[in-house]
Amino acid sequence: MAAGKDRGHAGNTGYDDQIDAYYSWDSKVPNHTAIQRGDVVALWDKKSLLGVSVVEVIQQSAGFKTQFRCVECNATRIHARKNASPRYRCSKCRAEFERPVASNVPVTQYTARHDAAWTPLEGLLDAEELRSLTVHQGDINAMRPLDWAAFRAALTAKGAGLALERLGARTPDLVWDRDTTLAVDFAHGFLHTMVRVRRGQRQFRRHLLSDHGNLCAFTGAAPERVLEAGHLYSYARLGSHHAHGGLMLRRDIHRLFDDGLLAVDPSRLRVDVAADLETYPQYARLHDGELVVPLRDEQVDWLYKHWEEHRTEPAPRA
């Protein structure tokens, strides 16, 4: 089912979703137990692709769901029409009526978080292209099988190969050549694969928040929900959290730092903005500025390695 008001039918009250952070569903949704921690996800809104990520954790709890049913056959496959009267129509028995039958049913509620590896790919594939990549043509379930090899090839053809590499860098040990995956409508695509989940990421984040508070090291104060625990090194290669190996970074700053478009000259501890970002004032003004948090020697050492990796001329060591 699509997010927000653009639902495929009017059989329930919808779900709480934030595209770049988490997705919710319940035990009444087909394939509701198929999603697992470590699955890759492809999100769409029934119009186009939104992005890809990896499930970090799935929370579940007992609750109730309001369902709306047909007054004739009791099916939940009913549609709310904007301009026709009666307002509702049943897709199963074709009955038309003004008000559906409402009832509360017990369900298990699920929420999958995927914000750590979120990679936006808005509009890269349209709805027709995405539907052509499903395993079962005509499948209308909220969570549906997706042909990962074909999906990957389609993204690569659109120039998104680097984005897939970055996703792999944020989620090490990813197996990119599995034949089939599982997609989710929001449309979310959960793809079955092997991945080393970032164990201890929550503790790492709490440690950095305790050290520096709600501050992005590059831009200053920011709401906690937009701050991420950014590693100053490649977690994909080392596979472990170093106590003083990170900084709190705003989500967009985190992505740009990972890509090397933002760096810190370790000899002067000044921000360096790559030429590709100079046309964006919000980033250009960061150039040659100081970080807003004090740094430990270990953090400076990691920044030196990051500088060597992303800048052609290594900075001289002090």
Disulfide bonds with the S-S distance in Angstrom:
none
